[in-house]
Amino acid sequence: MTISNWPKDERPREKLLLRGATALSDAELLAIFLRTGVPGKSAVSLARDLLREHGSLRALLALDRHAFCASRGLGSAKYAQLQAVLEMARRHQREILARQDALTSPAQAQAYLQARLSDYPHEVFACLFLDNRHRVIEYEELFRGTIDGASVHPREVVRRALHHNAAALILAHNHPSGVAEPSEADRCITRRLSDTLALIDVRVLDHVVVAAGSYVSMAERGLV
């Protein structure tokens, strides 16, 4: 039976319009994105198969182009569409931060940084530059490394802080290992950057370490 033959309140699109997106399962949300199934399978059945194949919605959305397009019912057009949707979501999150009078809730910034960094298979070091009222000026990914780490150059962080005329910033990087616990190297680079940036009167408010499904605020640990 095709989805069009289902009762209206069970069809994903109609269900979303009636009850809101939060009422839908991962498979139903994915089915709306897919729009159509494949011969012998509805969009919902195909979505369930894809979730079983890849383990979770998050794992599916994090696939690179080759792995994504290798799955049945997917392809380059769907991959491009997905990347556009994900980027819109990231920009939406950033605009929410930018519209705030100030970053009064550390959890907002931490959630944003987790969304930006958690899916990288290699280590990425980023900065969230803020003005003197702690409003977001810009987010930049400055350094990229292997799964083992990234080389962070304080001179480049200082250069970008001066470029944005930032008064403060939040450091962030991911741990592809899946463990967000700060390492001794993380503590050392945090101290080094804090000391260096203090020379140009720029405060480091936090260093957020991101992993899949979790993050650690070094400020909340008393490490900044």
LUMTIBA-842301 format. One record per residue: x, y negated, z of N, C-alpha, C, CB in turn; residue in three letters. Coordinates in steps of 0.1 Angstrom, whole numbers, padded with zeros to 4 digits, always signed. Glycine has a CB too. Layout:
# residues N
XYZXYZXYZXYZala/...
//
This chain:
# residues 224
+0008+0012+0000+0000+0000+0000+0009-0013+0000-0010+0000+0012met/+0006-0022-0009+0014-0034-0010+0009-0044+0001+0012-0041-0023thr/+0018-0053+0005+0015-0063+0015+0002-0070+0012+0026-0073+0017ile/-0001-0073+0000-0013-0081-0004-0026-0073+0000-0013-0084-0019ser/-0025-0060+0002-0036-0052+0006-0038-0050+0021-0035-0038-0001asn/-0028-0056+0028-0029-0055+0043-0039-0065+0048-0015-0058+0049trp/-0044-0062+0060-0053-0072+0066-0046-0086+0067-0058-0068+0080pro/-0053-0097+0066-0046-0110+0065-0038-0113+0077-0057-0120+0063lys/-0043-0109+0089-0035-0112+0101-0023-0104+0104-0044-0111+0113asp/-0021-0094+0094-0009-0085+0095+0002-0089+0085-0013-0071+0094glu/-0002-0097+0075+0007-0101+0065+0017-0112+0071+0000-0107+0052arg/+0030-0110+0069+0040-0118+0075+0038-0133+0073+0054-0115+0071pro/+0035-0137+0060+0033-0151+0057+0021-0157+0064+0033-0154+0042arg/+0010-0150+0063-0002-0155+0069-0001-0155+0085-0014-0146+0065glu/+0006-0144+0090+0008-0143+0104+0016-0155+0109+0015-0130+0108lys/+0026-0159+0102+0034-0171+0106+0026-0183+0106+0046-0172+0096leu/+0018-0185+0095+0010-0198+0095+0000-0198+0106+0003-0198+0081leu/-0005-0186+0110-0016-0186+0120-0010-0187+0134-0024-0173+0118leu/+0001-0180+0136+0006-0178+0150+0020-0184+0153+0006-0164+0154arg/+0026-0189+0142+0040-0195+0144+0051-0185+0141+0041-0201+0157gly/+0063-0189+0138+0074-0181+0134+0078-0172+0145+0085-0189+0129ala/+0077-0176+0158+0082-0168+0169+0073-0156+0171+0081-0177+0182thr/+0062-0155+0165+0053-0143+0167+0058-0132+0157+0039-0146+0164ala/+0067-0135+0148+0071-0124+0139+0083-0117+0143+0074-0131+0125leu/+0084-0104+0139+0095-0096+0142+0107-0099+0133+0092-0080+0141ser/+0119-0094+0135+0130-0097+0126+0127-0092+0112+0143-0090+0131asp/+0120-0080+0111+0117-0075+0098+0107-0083+0091+0112-0060+0100ala/+0098-0089+0098+0087-0097+0092+0094-0110+0087+0076-0100+0101glu/+0102-0116+0095+0109-0128+0091+0118-0126+0078+0118-0134+0102leu/+0125-0115+0079+0133-0111+0067+0125-0109+0055+0142-0099+0070leu/+0113-0103+0056+0105-0100+0045+0100-0113+0038+0093-0091+0050ala/+0097-0123+0046+0093-0136+0040+0105-0141+0032+0089-0146+0051ile/+0117-0140+0037+0129-0145+0030+0130-0137+0017+0141-0143+0038phe/+0128-0123+0017+0130-0115+0006+0119-0117-0005+0130-0100+0010leu/+0107-0120+0000+0096-0123-0009+0090-0111-0016+0099-0133-0019arg/+0098-0102-0021+0094-0090-0028+0102-0078-0024+0095-0092-0044thr/+0096-0066-0025+0103-0054-0022+0110-0048-0034+0093-0044-0016gly/+0111-0035-0034+0116-0028-0046+0106-0017-0049+0131-0022-0042val/+0108-0011-0061+0098+0000-0064+0097+0010-0053+0103+0007-0077pro/+0084+0012-0048+0082+0022-0038+0083+0016-0024+0090+0033-0039gly/+0087+0004-0022+0088-0002-0009+0083-0016-0009+0103-0002-0004lys/+0075-0020+0001+0071-0034+0003+0083-0042+0008+0059-0034+0013ser/+0081-0055+0009+0092-0064+0014+0095-0060+0029+0088-0078+0012ala/+0084-0057+0036+0086-0054+0050+0094-0041+0052+0072-0053+0058val/+0090-0031+0044+0097-0018+0044+0112-0019+0041+0091-0008+0035ser/+0114-0028+0030+0128-0030+0026+0136-0037+0037+0128-0038+0013leu/+0129-0047+0043+0135-0054+0054+0139-0045+0066+0126-0065+0059ala/+0130-0036+0069+0133-0026+0080+0145-0018+0076+0121-0017+0083arg/+0146-0013+0064+0157-0005+0059+0170-0013+0060+0155+0000+0044asp/+0170-0025+0056+0182-0034+0057+0187-0036+0071+0180-0047+0050leu/+0177-0038+0080+0181-0039+0094+0187-0027+0100+0169-0044+0103leu/+0181-0015+0097+0186-0002+0101+0200+0000+0096+0177+0009+0097arg/+0202-0004+0083+0215-0002+0076+0226-0010+0082+0214-0005+0061glu/+0223-0022+0086+0233-0031+0091+0233-0033+0106+0232-0045+0084his/+0223-0028+0113+0223-0028+0127+0215-0039+0134+0237-0029+0132gly/+0215-0051+0128+0207-0062+0134+0206-0073+0123+0215-0067+0146ser/+0197-0082+0126+0195-0094+0117+0208-0102+0117+0183-0102+0122leu/+0214-0104+0128+0226-0112+0129+0237-0106+0120+0231-0114+0143arg/+0239-0093+0121+0249-0086+0113+0246-0088+0098+0250-0072+0117ala/+0234-0087+0094+0230-0088+0080+0233-0102+0075+0215-0085+0078leu/+0230-0112+0083+0232-0126+0079+0247-0130+0078+0224-0135+0088leu/+0255-0122+0086+0269-0125+0086+0277-0118+0075+0275-0122+0100ala/+0271-0110+0067+0278-0103+0057+0284-0112+0047+0269-0093+0049leu/+0296-0108+0041+0302-0116+0030+0294-0113+0018+0317-0113+0029asp/+0298-0120+0007+0290-0119-0005+0290-0104-0011+0295-0128-0016arg/+0302-0098-0011+0303-0085-0017+0294-0075-0009+0317-0080-0017his/+0295-0075+0004+0288-0065+0012+0273-0068+0011+0292-0066+0027ala/+0269-0081+0011+0255-0084+0010+0249-0080-0003+0253-0100+0012phe/+0255-0082-0014+0250-0079-0027+0250-0064-0030+0258-0086-0038cys/+0258-0057-0022+0258-0042-0024+0246-0035-0018+0271-0036-0017ala/+0238-0042-0010+0226-0036-0004+0215-0036-0014+0222-0043+0009ser/+0207-0026-0014+0195-0025-0023+0185-0036-0020+0188-0011-0021arg/+0181-0042-0031+0171-0053-0031+0177-0067-0029+0162-0050-0019gly/+0191-0067-0028+0197-0080-0026+0206-0083-0038+0206-0080-0013leu/+0212-0095-0039+0220-0098-0050+0225-0112-0049+0212-0097-0063gly/+0232-0117-0059+0238-0130-0058+0228-0142-0056+0246-0133-0071ser/+0217-0141-0062+0207-0151-0060+0202-0152-0046+0195-0149-0070ala/+0199-0140-0040+0195-0139-0026+0206-0144-0017+0191-0125-0022lys/+0218-0141-0020+0230-0145-0012+0231-0160-0012+0243-0139-0017tyr/+0230-0166-0024+0230-0181-0025+0219-0187-0017+0230-0185-0040ala/+0207-0181-0018+0195-0186-0011+0198-0186+0004+0183-0179-0015gln/+0203-0174+0009+0206-0173+0023+0216-0183+0028+0211-0159+0026leu/+0227-0185+0020+0237-0194+0025+0231-0209+0026+0249-0194+0015gln/+0222-0212+0016+0216-0225+0017+0207-0226+0029+0207-0227+0004ala/+0200-0216+0033+0191-0216+0045+0200-0217+0057+0183-0203+0045val/+0211-0210+0058+0219-0210+0070+0226-0224+0071+0230-0200+0069leu/+0230-0230+0060+0236-0243+0061+0226-0254+0065+0243-0247+0047glu/+0214-0252+0060+0203-0262+0064+0201-0261+0079+0190-0259+0057met/+0201-0248+0084+0199-0247+0099+0210-0253+0107+0198-0232+0102ala/+0223-0251+0102+0234-0257+0109+0233-0273+0108+0247-0253+0102arg/+0230-0278+0097+0229-0293+0096+0217-0298+0104+0227-0297+0081arg/+0207-0290+0105+0195-0294+0114+0200-0295+0128+0184-0284+0112his/+0207-0285+0133+0213-0285+0146+0222-0297+0149+0220-0272+0149gln/+0230-0300+0139+0239-0311+0141+0232-0324+0141+0249-0312+0129arg/+0221-0326+0133+0213-0338+0134+0206-0340+0147+0203-0338+0122glu/+0202-0329+0153+0196-0330+0166+0206-0335+0176+0190-0316+0171ile/+0218-0330+0176+0228-0335+0185+0231-0350+0182+0241-0327+0183leu/+0232-0353+0169+0236-0367+0165+0225-0377+0169+0238-0368+0150ala/+0212-0373+0170+0202-0382+0173+0201-0385+0188+0188-0376+0169arg/+0208-0377+0196+0207-0379+0211+0214-0392+0214+0214-0367+0218gln/+0209-0399+0224+0216-0411+0229+0230-0407+0234+0208-0418+0240asp/+0231-0396+0240+0244-0391+0245+0242-0376+0247+0248-0398+0258ala/+0254-0369+0248+0253-0355+0251+0252-0353+0266+0266-0348+0245leu/+0240-0354+0271+0238-0352+0285+0236-0338+0289+0225-0360+0289thr/+0234-0329+0279+0233-0315+0282+0244-0307+0275+0219-0309+0277ser/+0254-0302+0283+0265-0294+0277+0260-0282+0270+0275-0290+0288pro/+0249-0277+0274+0243-0265+0268+0240-0267+0253+0231-0260+0275ala/+0235-0279+0250+0232-0283+0236+0245-0281+0227+0227-0297+0235gln/+0256-0287+0232+0268-0287+0224+0273-0273+0223+0279-0296+0230ala/+0272-0265+0234+0278-0252+0235+0270-0243+0225+0277-0246+0249gln/+0257-0244+0225+0248-0236+0216+0251-0239+0201+0233-0238+0219ala/+0253-0252+0198+0257-0257+0185+0270-0251+0180+0257-0272+0184tyr/+0280-0251+0189+0293-0246+0186+0293-0231+0184+0303-0250+0197leu/+0285-0224+0192+0284-0210+0190+0278-0206+0177+0275-0204+0202gln/+0267-0214+0173+0261-0211+0160+0271-0214+0148+0249-0220+0158ala/+0280-0224+0150+0289-0227+0139+0301-0217+0138+0295-0240+0141arg/+0305-0211+0150+0318-0204+0150+0317-0189+0152+0326-0210+0160leu/+0305-0184+0157+0305-0170+0162+0306-0160+0151+0293-0168+0169ser/+0303-0163+0139+0303-0152+0128+0316-0151+0120+0292-0155+0119asp/+0326-0160+0123+0338-0159+0115+0346-0146+0119+0347-0171+0118tyr/+0351-0139+0109+0359-0127+0112+0374-0130+0116+0360-0118+0099pro/+0377-0143+0115+0391-0148+0118+0389-0160+0128+0399-0152+0106his/+0400-0163+0135+0399-0174+0145+0398-0187+0138+0411-0173+0155glu/+0389-0196+0143+0388-0210+0138+0388-0219+0150+0375-0211+0129val/+0395-0230+0149+0396-0240+0159+0389-0253+0154+0411-0243+0163phe/+0380-0258+0162+0372-0269+0157+0371-0280+0168+0358-0265+0154ala/+0367-0292+0164+0365-0303+0174+0352-0310+0171+0377-0313+0173cys/+0345-0314+0182+0333-0322+0181+0337-0336+0186+0321-0315+0189leu/+0338-0345+0177+0343-0359+0180+0331-0367+0185+0350-0365+0168phe/+0333-0375+0196+0323-0382+0203+0327-0397+0204+0319-0376+0216leu/+0317-0406+0205+0320-0420+0207+0321-0422+0222+0310-0429+0200asp/+0321-0435+0226+0323-0438+0240+0310-0436+0248+0328-0453+0242asn/+0299-0433+0241+0287-0430+0248+0284-0415+0247+0275-0438+0243arg/+0294-0408+0243+0293-0393+0241+0283-0389+0230+0290-0386+0254his/+0281-0398+0220+0272-0394+0209+0281-0388+0198+0265-0407+0203arg/+0276-0378+0191+0283-0371+0181+0287-0380+0169+0276-0358+0176val/+0300-0380+0166+0305-0387+0154+0306-0377+0143+0318-0394+0157ile/+0313-0366+0146+0316-0356+0135+0320-0343+0141+0327-0361+0125glu/+0317-0332+0134+0322-0319+0137+0332-0315+0126+0311-0308+0138tyr/+0344-0310+0130+0354-0306+0120+0361-0293+0124+0364-0317+0118glu/+0362-0284+0115+0370-0272+0117+0385-0275+0112+0364-0260+0109glu/+0394-0275+0121+0407-0280+0118+0418-0270+0115+0412-0288+0129leu/+0417-0258+0121+0427-0248+0119+0420-0234+0118+0437-0248+0131phe/+0426-0226+0109+0421-0212+0107+0433-0203+0108+0414-0211+0094arg/+0430-0191+0114+0440-0181+0116+0436-0167+0112+0445-0181+0130gly/+0443-0158+0117+0439-0144+0115+0430-0139+0126+0452-0135+0114thr/+0428-0126+0127+0420-0121+0139+0427-0123+0152+0416-0107+0136ile/+0440-0125+0151+0449-0126+0163+0450-0140+0169+0462-0121+0160asp/+0447-0150+0161+0449-0164+0166+0450-0174+0155+0460-0165+0175gly/+0450-0187+0159+0452-0198+0150+0463-0207+0156+0439-0206+0147ala/+0471-0213+0147+0481-0223+0151+0474-0236+0152+0493-0223+0142ser/+0475-0242+0164+0468-0255+0167+0479-0265+0168+0459-0254+0180val/+0478-0276+0160+0488-0286+0160+0483-0299+0166+0493-0289+0145his/+0487-0303+0178+0482-0315+0185+0483-0327+0177+0490-0317+0198pro/+0493-0329+0168+0494-0341+0160+0482-0342+0151+0507-0340+0152arg/+0478-0331+0145+0466-0332+0136+0453-0335+0144+0465-0319+0129glu/+0452-0330+0156+0440-0333+0164+0440-0348+0167+0440-0325+0177val/+0452-0353+0171+0453-0368+0174+0450-0376+0161+0467-0371+0179val/+0455-0372+0150+0452-0379+0137+0437-0380+0134+0460-0373+0126arg/+0430-0369+0136+0416-0369+0133+0408-0377+0143+0411-0354+0132arg/+0412-0376+0156+0406-0384+0166+0407-0399+0163+0412-0381+0180ala/+0419-0403+0159+0421-0417+0155+0413-0421+0143+0436-0420+0153leu/+0412-0412+0133+0405-0414+0121+0390-0417+0124+0406-0402+0111his/+0384-0409+0133+0370-0411+0137+0368-0421+0148+0364-0397+0142his/+0379-0427+0153+0378-0437+0164+0371-0431+0175+0371-0450+0159asn/+0374-0418+0178+0367-0411+0189+0372-0415+0203+0369-0396+0187ala/+0363-0415+0212+0366-0418+0226+0367-0406+0234+0356-0427+0233ala/+0361-0395+0229+0362-0382+0236+0359-0371+0226+0351-0381+0248ala/+0362-0359+0230+0360-0348+0221+0358-0335+0229+0371-0346+0211leu/+0352-0325+0222+0350-0312+0227+0357-0302+0218+0335-0308+0229ile/+0366-0295+0224+0374-0285+0216+0366-0272+0216+0388-0282+0222leu/+0368-0264+0205+0361-0251+0204+0368-0242+0195+0346-0253+0199ala/+0368-0229+0198+0373-0219+0189+0366-0206+0192+0389-0218+0190his/+0367-0197+0183+0360-0184+0184+0370-0173+0187+0352-0180+0172asn/+0365-0162+0193+0373-0150+0195+0366-0139+0187+0373-0146+0211his/+0372-0135+0175+0366-0125+0167+0365-0111+0174+0373-0123+0154pro/+0373-0110+0185+0373-0097+0192+0359-0094+0199+0384-0097+0203ser/+0351-0105+0201+0338-0104+0207+0338-0107+0222+0333-0090+0205gly/+0350-0110+0227+0351-0113+0241+0355-0128+0243+0363-0104+0248val/+0346-0135+0250+0347-0150+0250+0357-0155+0261+0334-0156+0252ala/+0362-0146+0270+0370-0149+0281+0383-0157+0276+0374-0137+0289glu/+0385-0169+0281+0397-0177+0277+0410-0169+0280+0397-0191+0284pro/+0419-0170+0271+0432-0164+0273+0442-0174+0279+0438-0158+0260ser/+0454-0169+0283+0464-0178+0289+0468-0188+0278+0476-0170+0294glu/+0468-0183+0265+0472-0193+0254+0461-0203+0253+0473-0185+0241ala/+0448-0200+0255+0438-0210+0254+0439-0220+0265+0424-0203+0255asp/+0443-0216+0276+0445-0225+0287+0457-0235+0285+0447-0218+0301arg/+0467-0229+0279+0479-0237+0276+0476-0248+0266+0491-0228+0271cys/+0470-0244+0255+0467-0254+0244+0457-0264+0249+0462-0247+0231ile/+0448-0260+0258+0438-0270+0263+0446-0281+0272+0428-0263+0272thr/+0455-0276+0280+0463-0286+0288+0471-0295+0279+0472-0278+0298arg/+0477-0289+0269+0486-0296+0260+0478-0307+0252+0493-0286+0250arg/+0467-0303+0247+0459-0312+0240+0453-0323+0249+0447-0305+0232leu/+0449-0320+0261+0444-0330+0270+0454-0340+0273+0439-0323+0283ser/+0467-0335+0276+0478-0344+0279+0481-0353+0267+0490-0337+0284asp/+0481-0347+0255+0485-0355+0243+0474-0366+0240+0487-0346+0231thr/+0462-0362+0240+0451-0371+0237+0449-0382+0248+0438-0363+0236leu/+0453-0379+0260+0452-0389+0270+0461-0401+0267+0456-0383+0284ala/+0472-0399+0260+0481-0409+0256+0475-0419+0247+0494-0403+0249leu/+0464-0415+0240+0457-0425+0231+0443-0428+0237+0456-0419+0216ile/+0442-0425+0249+0429-0428+0257+0417-0420+0251+0427-0443+0256asp/+0419-0408+0247+0408-0399+0243+0406-0388+0253+0410-0394+0228val/+0395-0386+0258+0392-0376+0268+0388-0363+0262+0381-0380+0278arg/+0393-0351+0267+0388-0338+0263+0378-0334+0274+0400-0328+0263val/+0365-0333+0269+0354-0331+0279+0353-0316+0282+0341-0336+0273leu/+0356-0308+0272+0354-0293+0273+0362-0286+0262+0339-0289+0273asp/+0364-0273+0265+0369-0264+0255+0360-0252+0255+0384-0260+0257his/+0352-0250+0245+0342-0239+0244+0348-0227+0236+0329-0243+0238val/+0349-0216+0243+0353-0203+0236+0341-0195+0232+0363-0195+0246val/+0340-0192+0220+0328-0186+0214+0331-0171+0210+0323-0194+0202val/+0322-0163+0213+0322-0149+0208+0308-0145+0203+0328-0139+0219ala/+0306-0134+0197+0293-0129+0193+0284-0128+0205+0294-0116+0185ala/+0274-0136+0205+0263-0135+0216+0267-0141+0229+0260-0121+0218gly/+0279-0148+0230+0282-0154+0243+0292-0165+0240+0288-0143+0252ser/+0294-0173+0251+0304-0184+0250+0308-0187+0265+0299-0196+0243tyr/+0320-0193+0266+0325-0197+0279+0329-0212+0278+0337-0188+0284val/+0324-0220+0287+0328-0234+0289+0340-0234+0298+0317-0243+0293ser/+0352-0239+0293+0363-0240+0302+0361-0251+0312+0376-0242+0294met/+0353-0261+0309+0351-0272+0318+0343-0267+0330+0343-0283+0312ala/+0333-0258+0327+0325-0252+0338+0334-0243+0347+0313-0245+0333glu/+0345-0238+0341+0354-0229+0349+0364-0238+0357+0361-0220+0340arg/+0364-0251+0355+0374-0260+0361+0387-0259+0354+0375-0256+0375gly/+0387-0256+0342+0400-0254+0334+0403-0266+0325+0400-0242+0326leu/+0394-0276+0326+0396-0289+0318+0396-0300+0327+0385-0290+0306val/
//
